């Protein structure tokens, strides 16, 4: 089995330069915007969207609320909440991005 590789996107410099953000924040903000859009369009689960955004569950939930994006709640989210309630959550799930 070959190791998995990250997918890289190429954004034209002129587009990146048009972002009114400091250079150091552009990647972070683009990842968050992509994560929000993919979640909103039901192309990503909450977990995958927050992973892409590199944010904790709580922080990404707050961000969705600030943007007026409705939370999807299905079997995957229920299972994750049940694992959390049983104390089966990892330290990565609780603290990432905060």
ABEGO torsion letter per residue (X at the ends): XBBBBBBBBBBBAAAAAABBBBAAAAAAAAAAAAAAAAAAAGABBAAAAAAAAGBBAAAAAAAAAAAGBBBBBBAAAAAAAAAAAAGABBAAAAABGX
